[in-house]
Amino acid sequence: MIEFCKKWGFKINEKKTCYTAFTKAGHRKNNENTHGMKIKIGNSQTPIEPNPTSFGIKLDPKIDYKEHLKIINLLPTL
């Protein structure tokens, strides 16, 4: 990934970079243990984030957009 970014002139912001795992089960308390990976960019460990935001949309592991719909007030909070 780093070599691709260097080749095409992209710079990865280590502080803003995270990853998520999309699953049918959705987010669970043991999500990091089950889906955690050892990803490093430079010297920094890349954290897992169950609800990352991409292009203004709050994603979730099940890809059902519940977290995003809560933010834009289309779903009641439970």
N, CA, C and O atoms as CSV, one atom per row, in Angstrom:
chain,resi,resn,atom,element,x,y,z
A,1,MET,N,N,0.826,-1.189,0.000
A,1,MET,CA,C,0.000,0.000,0.000
A,1,MET,C,C,0.869,1.252,0.000
A,1,MET,O,O,0.597,2.213,-0.719
A,2,ILE,N,N,1.923,1.223,0.821
A,2,ILE,CA,C,2.808,2.391,0.913
A,2,ILE,C,C,3.502,2.629,-0.417
A,2,ILE,O,O,3.626,3.772,-0.859
A,3,GLU,N,N,3.956,1.557,-1.060
A,3,GLU,CA,C,4.636,1.693,-2.355
A,3,GLU,C,C,3.688,2.240,-3.419
A,3,GLU,O,O,4.092,3.073,-4.231
A,4,PHE,N,N,2.441,1.789,-3.429
A,4,PHE,CA,C,1.440,2.293,-4.371
A,4,PHE,C,C,1.243,3.791,-4.172
A,4,PHE,O,O,1.234,4.560,-5.133
A,5,CYS,N,N,1.087,4.195,-2.922
A,5,CYS,CA,C,0.869,5.612,-2.615
A,5,CYS,C,C,2.074,6.452,-3.020
A,5,CYS,O,O,1.905,7.543,-3.565
A,6,LYS,N,N,3.277,5.968,-2.767
A,6,LYS,CA,C,4.477,6.699,-3.166
A,6,LYS,C,C,4.534,6.849,-4.679
A,6,LYS,O,O,4.838,7.923,-5.198
A,7,LYS,N,N,4.238,5.759,-5.379
A,7,LYS,CA,C,4.292,5.764,-6.849
A,7,LYS,C,C,3.332,6.788,-7.448
A,7,LYS,O,O,3.678,7.464,-8.417
A,8,TRP,N,N,2.156,6.908,-6.894
A,8,TRP,CA,C,1.130,7.778,-7.457
A,8,TRP,C,C,1.015,9.135,-6.742
A,8,TRP,O,O,0.099,9.907,-7.027
A,9,GLY,N,N,1.919,9.421,-5.838
A,9,GLY,CA,C,1.975,10.748,-5.225
A,9,GLY,C,C,0.995,10.986,-4.092
A,9,GLY,O,O,0.690,12.133,-3.768
A,10,PHE,N,N,0.503,9.925,-3.492
A,10,PHE,CA,C,-0.386,10.074,-2.346
A,10,PHE,C,C,0.420,10.048,-1.061
A,10,PHE,O,O,1.457,9.390,-0.980
A,11,LYS,N,N,-0.056,10.758,-0.071
A,11,LYS,CA,C,0.587,10.736,1.236
A,11,LYS,C,C,-0.432,10.257,2.260
A,11,LYS,O,O,-1.528,10.809,2.354
A,12,ILE,N,N,-0.079,9.245,3.017
A,12,ILE,CA,C,-0.976,8.683,4.021
A,12,ILE,C,C,-0.806,9.458,5.322
A,12,ILE,O,O,0.310,9.620,5.816
A,13,ASN,N,N,-1.916,9.934,5.871
A,13,ASN,CA,C,-1.894,10.612,7.163
A,13,ASN,C,C,-2.052,9.540,8.238
A,13,ASN,O,O,-3.149,9.023,8.449
A,14,GLU,N,N,-0.957,9.211,8.914
A,14,GLU,CA,C,-0.955,8.143,9.917
A,14,GLU,C,C,-1.943,8.405,11.045
A,14,GLU,O,O,-2.525,7.465,11.586
A,15,LYS,N,N,-2.139,9.667,11.406
A,15,LYS,CA,C,-3.026,10.003,12.518
A,15,LYS,C,C,-4.500,9.806,12.165
A,15,LYS,O,O,-5.312,9.547,13.053
A,16,LYS,N,N,-4.860,9.924,10.884
A,16,LYS,CA,C,-6.251,9.797,10.468
A,16,LYS,C,C,-6.597,8.415,9.921
A,16,LYS,O,O,-7.765,8.128,9.657
A,17,THR,N,N,-5.606,7.571,9.751
A,17,THR,CA,C,-5.831,6.275,9.121
A,17,THR,C,C,-6.285,5.234,10.130
A,17,THR,O,O,-5.719,5.113,11.216
A,18,CYS,N,N,-7.320,4.481,9.753
A,18,CYS,CA,C,-7.815,3.376,10.563
A,18,CYS,C,C,-8.342,2.309,9.609
A,18,CYS,O,O,-8.332,2.498,8.392
A,19,TYR,N,N,-8.792,1.210,10.152
A,19,TYR,CA,C,-9.408,0.193,9.313
A,19,TYR,C,C,-10.608,-0.379,10.042
A,19,TYR,O,O,-10.752,-0.207,11.253
A,20,THR,N,N,-11.470,-1.061,9.299
A,20,THR,CA,C,-12.635,-1.710,9.890
A,20,THR,C,C,-12.810,-3.071,9.242
A,20,THR,O,O,-12.245,-3.343,8.183
A,21,ALA,N,N,-13.588,-3.915,9.877
A,21,ALA,CA,C,-13.921,-5.233,9.333
A,21,ALA,C,C,-15.431,-5.276,9.135
A,21,ALA,O,O,-16.191,-5.085,10.084
A,22,PHE,N,N,-15.862,-5.525,7.909
A,22,PHE,CA,C,-17.287,-5.628,7.607
A,22,PHE,C,C,-17.704,-7.093,7.743
A,22,PHE,O,O,-17.108,-7.973,7.121
A,23,THR,N,N,-18.731,-7.352,8.562
A,23,THR,CA,C,-19.191,-8.717,8.807
A,23,THR,C,C,-20.715,-8.756,8.877
A,23,THR,O,O,-21.358,-7.736,9.125
A,24,LYS,N,N,-21.277,-9.916,8.661
A,24,LYS,CA,C,-22.723,-10.088,8.808
A,24,LYS,C,C,-23.142,-9.931,10.266
A,24,LYS,O,O,-24.259,-9.501,10.552
A,25,ALA,N,N,-22.251,-10.277,11.179
A,25,ALA,CA,C,-22.569,-10.218,12.609
A,25,ALA,C,C,-22.586,-8.798,13.147
A,25,ALA,O,O,-23.209,-8.539,14.177
A,26,GLY,N,N,-21.913,-7.872,12.470
A,26,GLY,CA,C,-21.842,-6.511,12.974
A,26,GLY,C,C,-20.792,-6.380,14.064
A,26,GLY,O,O,-19.976,-7.281,14.258
A,27,HIS,N,N,-20.811,-5.270,14.769
A,27,HIS,CA,C,-19.819,-4.998,15.810
A,27,HIS,C,C,-20.145,-5.776,17.087
A,27,HIS,O,O,-21.289,-5.798,17.542
A,28,ARG,N,N,-19.132,-6.402,17.644
A,28,ARG,CA,C,-19.262,-7.127,18.898
A,28,ARG,C,C,-18.188,-6.631,19.860
A,28,ARG,O,O,-17.231,-5.982,19.438
A,29,LYS,N,N,-18.337,-6.927,21.131
A,29,LYS,CA,C,-17.352,-6.493,22.130
A,29,LYS,C,C,-15.970,-7.056,21.839
A,29,LYS,O,O,-14.967,-6.399,22.120
A,30,ASN,N,N,-15.898,-8.266,21.279
A,30,ASN,CA,C,-14.609,-8.881,20.983
A,30,ASN,C,C,-14.158,-8.617,19.544
A,30,ASN,O,O,-13.341,-9.359,19.000
A,31,ASN,N,N,-14.689,-7.568,18.938
A,31,ASN,CA,C,-14.394,-7.258,17.539
A,31,ASN,C,C,-12.898,-7.151,17.262
A,31,ASN,O,O,-12.408,-7.679,16.263
A,32,GLU,N,N,-12.184,-6.478,18.134
A,32,GLU,CA,C,-10.748,-6.293,17.913
A,32,GLU,C,C,-10.004,-7.626,18.000
A,32,GLU,O,O,-9.085,-7.870,17.217
A,33,ASN,N,N,-10.390,-8.489,18.941
A,33,ASN,CA,C,-9.745,-9.798,19.053
A,33,ASN,C,C,-10.073,-10.687,17.859
A,33,ASN,O,O,-9.207,-11.408,17.364
A,34,THR,N,N,-11.320,-10.638,17.395
A,34,THR,CA,C,-11.757,-11.485,16.296
A,34,THR,C,C,-11.234,-11.004,14.947
A,34,THR,O,O,-10.755,-11.806,14.146
A,35,HIS,N,N,-11.324,-9.701,14.691
A,35,HIS,CA,C,-11.001,-9.160,13.372
A,35,HIS,C,C,-9.754,-8.279,13.365
A,35,HIS,O,O,-9.418,-7.687,12.339
A,36,GLY,N,N,-9.077,-8.191,14.489
A,36,GLY,CA,C,-7.907,-7.328,14.586
A,36,GLY,C,C,-6.751,-7.812,13.717
A,36,GLY,O,O,-6.493,-9.011,13.616
A,37,MET,N,N,-6.073,-6.878,13.102
A,37,MET,CA,C,-4.903,-7.174,12.275
A,37,MET,C,C,-3.764,-6.282,12.735
A,37,MET,O,O,-3.996,-5.215,13.302
A,38,LYS,N,N,-2.589,-6.697,12.503
A,38,LYS,CA,C,-1.414,-5.895,12.837
A,38,LYS,C,C,-1.019,-5.115,11.586
A,38,LYS,O,O,-0.237,-5.594,10.766
A,39,ILE,N,N,-1.563,-3.923,11.452
A,39,ILE,CA,C,-1.282,-3.072,10.300
A,39,ILE,C,C,-0.470,-1.885,10.791
A,39,ILE,O,O,-0.868,-1.197,11.730
A,40,LYS,N,N,0.653,-1.651,10.161
A,40,LYS,CA,C,1.499,-0.509,10.526
A,40,LYS,C,C,1.719,0.361,9.305
A,40,LYS,O,O,1.897,-0.127,8.188
A,41,ILE,N,N,1.703,1.645,9.544
A,41,ILE,CA,C,2.088,2.620,8.524
A,41,ILE,C,C,3.226,3.401,9.147
A,41,ILE,O,O,3.047,4.104,10.141
A,42,GLY,N,N,4.391,3.268,8.554
A,42,GLY,CA,C,5.578,3.856,9.164
A,42,GLY,C,C,5.850,3.124,10.460
A,42,GLY,O,O,6.003,1.902,10.468
A,43,ASN,N,N,5.912,3.859,11.551
A,43,ASN,CA,C,6.134,3.254,12.863
A,43,ASN,C,C,4.871,3.180,13.705
A,43,ASN,O,O,4.915,2.764,14.863
A,44,SER,N,N,3.741,3.584,13.125
A,44,SER,CA,C,2.490,3.647,13.888
A,44,SER,C,C,1.607,2.437,13.631
A,44,SER,O,O,1.426,2.015,12.489
A,45,GLN,N,N,1.054,1.879,14.719
A,45,GLN,CA,C,0.068,0.807,14.608
A,45,GLN,C,C,-1.248,1.434,14.158
A,45,GLN,O,O,-1.691,2.420,14.748
A,46,THR,N,N,-1.877,0.883,13.128
A,46,THR,CA,C,-3.140,1.408,12.618
A,46,THR,C,C,-4.281,0.806,13.445
A,46,THR,O,O,-4.393,-0.417,13.529
A,47,PRO,N,N,-5.132,1.645,14.058
A,47,PRO,CA,C,-6.191,1.128,14.927
A,47,PRO,C,C,-7.413,0.641,14.153
A,47,PRO,O,O,-7.693,1.114,13.052
A,48,ILE,N,N,-8.137,-0.313,14.743
A,48,ILE,CA,C,-9.416,-0.740,14.192
A,48,ILE,C,C,-10.472,0.257,14.671
A,48,ILE,O,O,-10.445,0.689,15.823
A,49,GLU,N,N,-11.390,0.615,13.792
A,49,GLU,CA,C,-12.459,1.566,14.121
A,49,GLU,C,C,-13.773,0.962,13.615
A,49,GLU,O,O,-13.956,0.834,12.404
A,50,PRO,N,N,-14.694,0.586,14.518
A,50,PRO,CA,C,-15.936,-0.038,14.071
A,50,PRO,C,C,-16.842,0.889,13.278
A,50,PRO,O,O,-17.638,0.418,12.466
A,51,ASN,N,N,-16.740,2.199,13.494
A,51,ASN,CA,C,-17.600,3.149,12.789
A,51,ASN,C,C,-16.794,4.278,12.160
A,51,ASN,O,O,-16.899,5.424,12.596
A,52,PRO,N,N,-15.990,3.973,11.139
A,52,PRO,CA,C,-15.220,5.040,10.502
A,52,PRO,C,C,-16.119,5.908,9.618
A,52,PRO,O,O,-17.189,5.475,9.190
A,53,THR,N,N,-15.677,7.119,9.357
A,53,THR,CA,C,-16.396,8.018,8.453
A,53,THR,C,C,-15.612,8.115,7.167
A,53,THR,O,O,-14.405,8.357,7.178
A,54,SER,N,N,-16.304,7.926,6.055
A,54,SER,CA,C,-15.678,8.032,4.742
A,54,SER,C,C,-16.566,8.892,3.853
A,54,SER,O,O,-17.735,8.571,3.642
A,55,PHE,N,N,-16.023,9.962,3.343
A,55,PHE,CA,C,-16.770,10.902,2.496
A,55,PHE,C,C,-18.048,11.377,3.173
A,55,PHE,O,O,-19.079,11.543,2.521
A,56,GLY,N,N,-17.975,11.596,4.492
A,56,GLY,CA,C,-19.108,12.123,5.249
A,56,GLY,C,C,-20.142,11.094,5.650
A,56,GLY,O,O,-21.158,11.454,6.245
A,57,ILE,N,N,-19.921,9.828,5.343
A,57,ILE,CA,C,-20.875,8.786,5.694
A,57,ILE,C,C,-20.283,7.933,6.809
A,57,ILE,O,O,-19.175,7.411,6.680
A,58,LYS,N,N,-21.021,7.796,7.897
A,58,LYS,CA,C,-20.596,6.982,9.036
A,58,LYS,C,C,-20.888,5.524,8.699
A,58,LYS,O,O,-22.045,5.122,8.580
A,59,LEU,N,N,-19.825,4.737,8.547
A,59,LEU,CA,C,-19.976,3.326,8.204
A,59,LEU,C,C,-20.111,2.482,9.460
A,59,LEU,O,O,-19.763,2.931,10.552
A,60,ASP,N,N,-20.610,1.276,9.315
A,60,ASP,CA,C,-20.686,0.340,10.431
A,60,ASP,C,C,-20.380,-1.055,9.909
A,60,ASP,O,O,-20.523,-1.313,8.714
A,61,PRO,N,N,-19.956,-1.966,10.798
A,61,PRO,CA,C,-19.508,-3.281,10.363
A,61,PRO,C,C,-20.534,-4.089,9.555
A,61,PRO,O,O,-20.151,-4.931,8.743
A,62,LYS,N,N,-21.817,-3.842,9.770
A,62,LYS,CA,C,-22.850,-4.581,9.053
A,62,LYS,C,C,-23.273,-3.901,7.751
A,62,LYS,O,O,-24.041,-4.463,6.970
A,63,ILE,N,N,-22.782,-2.723,7.533
A,63,ILE,CA,C,-23.130,-1.894,6.369
A,63,ILE,C,C,-24.646,-1.709,6.258
A,63,ILE,O,O,-25.209,-1.819,5.168
A,64,ASP,N,N,-25.300,-1.430,7.379
A,64,ASP,CA,C,-26.734,-1.146,7.336
A,64,ASP,C,C,-27.014,0.344,7.566
A,64,ASP,O,O,-28.172,0.761,7.580
A,65,TYR,N,N,-25.969,1.136,7.746
A,65,TYR,CA,C,-26.017,2.599,7.853
A,65,TYR,C,C,-26.777,3.101,9.084
A,65,TYR,O,O,-27.159,4.270,9.125
A,66,LYS,N,N,-27.004,2.247,10.088
A,66,LYS,CA,C,-27.730,2.686,11.284
A,66,LYS,C,C,-27.030,3.846,11.982
A,66,LYS,O,O,-27.681,4.807,12.391
A,67,GLU,N,N,-25.722,3.764,12.118
A,67,GLU,CA,C,-24.979,4.847,12.798
A,67,GLU,C,C,-25.106,6.153,12.027
A,67,GLU,O,O,-25.263,7.213,12.633
A,68,HIS,N,N,-25.042,6.094,10.710
A,68,HIS,CA,C,-25.157,7.306,9.903
A,68,HIS,C,C,-26.577,7.873,9.981
A,68,HIS,O,O,-26.757,9.087,10.082
A,69,LEU,N,N,-27.576,7.004,9.933
A,69,LEU,CA,C,-28.961,7.469,10.001
A,69,LEU,C,C,-29.279,8.095,11.352
A,69,LEU,O,O,-30.090,9.017,11.426
A,70,LYS,N,N,-28.653,7.609,12.421
A,70,LYS,CA,C,-28.827,8.239,13.733
A,70,LYS,C,C,-28.304,9.673,13.704
A,70,LYS,O,O,-28.922,10.581,14.258
A,71,ILE,N,N,-27.172,9.861,13.060
A,71,ILE,CA,C,-26.554,11.190,13.001
A,71,ILE,C,C,-27.439,12.174,12.246
A,71,ILE,O,O,-27.559,13.333,12.641
A,72,ILE,N,N,-28.055,11.719,11.168
A,72,ILE,CA,C,-28.884,12.647,10.385
A,72,ILE,C,C,-30.348,12.599,10.827
A,72,ILE,O,O,-31.236,13.079,10.123
A,73,ASN,N,N,-30.584,12.009,12.009
A,73,ASN,CA,C,-31.892,11.998,12.676
A,73,ASN,C,C,-33.007,11.284,11.909
A,73,ASN,O,O,-34.167,11.692,11.968
A,74,LEU,N,N,-32.651,10.219,11.191
A,74,LEU,CA,C,-33.689,9.425,10.533
A,74,LEU,C,C,-34.037,8.162,11.317
A,74,LEU,O,O,-35.031,7.493,11.032
A,75,LEU,N,N,-33.203,7.846,12.310
A,75,LEU,CA,C,-33.483,6.700,13.181
A,75,LEU,C,C,-33.480,7.164,14.628
A,75,LEU,O,O,-32.634,7.967,15.020
A,76,PRO,N,N,-34.409,6.670,15.417
A,76,PRO,CA,C,-34.371,7.028,16.847
A,76,PRO,C,C,-33.190,6.318,17.517
A,76,PRO,O,O,-32.810,5.215,17.125
A,77,THR,N,N,-32.626,6.961,18.517
A,77,THR,CA,C,-31.568,6.313,19.283
A,77,THR,C,C,-32.186,5.270,20.180
A,77,THR,O,O,-33.255,5.484,20.750
A,78,LEU,N,N,-31.525,4.155,20.306
A,78,LEU,CA,C,-32.067,3.053,21.113
A,78,LEU,C,C,-31.568,3.111,22.514
A,78,LEU,O,O,-31.922,2.261,23.331
